[in-house]
């Protein structure tokens, strides 16, 4: 695997929110998400960036976690031109090995089409799906923002 022209980074200075936004705003799970919300999500998550030599950030993933009992893996992507080299596997493996994510009781994710990627890292279908509940708001970022509240 030609990783020599790539590097991974967890540090805040490694994360390019504008690059992440450029991809995520077109992704099926957060289409139209404003940059300010991507920046806020990054600020409150454990993130990893994949950089290609001379190209900047070409992949990204984040984990929403309390770093004690629970984690939710999301926003995983590698740009099309860099796929097929095991780079997403490398990112996921590196995230799962992060010291802050050891000993968690539950680590979750949702995916439409990348089940084989995550299965290689131990993820399985929900053991008890009847226990889970969710609120889903598809297209929420494509709706006009509500007007600011008037001062009373």
C-alpha positions, 0 to 999 in steps of 0.5 A, a space after each residue: 500500500 503506497 502510504 508514503 505520500 500520505 499522512 494522518 493527523 489528529 491535531 487541530 492544525 491537521 484538520 481542514 474544516 473547509 476541505 471537509 465541508 467541501 465533501 460533506 456538503 455533497 454527501 448523502 448523510 449531510 447534504 447542504 450542511 453549512 460550513 459553520 456547522 461543520 466547524 462546530 462539529 469538528 470542534 466538539 469531536 475527535 477528528 482525523 485527517 488524511 493528507 496527500 503530499 502536495 494536495 492537502 486534505 483528501 480524507 477525513 473522519 470524526 468520532 463523537 464521544 465522551 471518551 469514556 463509555 460511548 463513541 459514534 463514528 461518522 463523516 468518513 470519506 476519502 476523495 474519489 481520486 484516492 480510493 482503492 488504496 486502503 486509506 479509509 481502512 488506515 484512517 478507521 484503524 488509526 481512530 480505533 487505536 486512539 488512546 481516548 477510544 480504548 475501553 468504550 462500552 459501545 462504538 456505533 456508526 451508520 452507513 448506507 453502503 460501506 458495511 464491508 469496510 467497517 466489518 473488517 474493523 469489528 463492527 456488526 449489525 445491531 445486536 438488539 435493534 429493537 432497543 434503538 430509537 432515533 429522530 431522523 430529519 433528512 434534508 434538514 440542511 437543505 431547508 431555509 434557516 428560521 429567522 432570528 428570534 425577535 427581542 421581547 
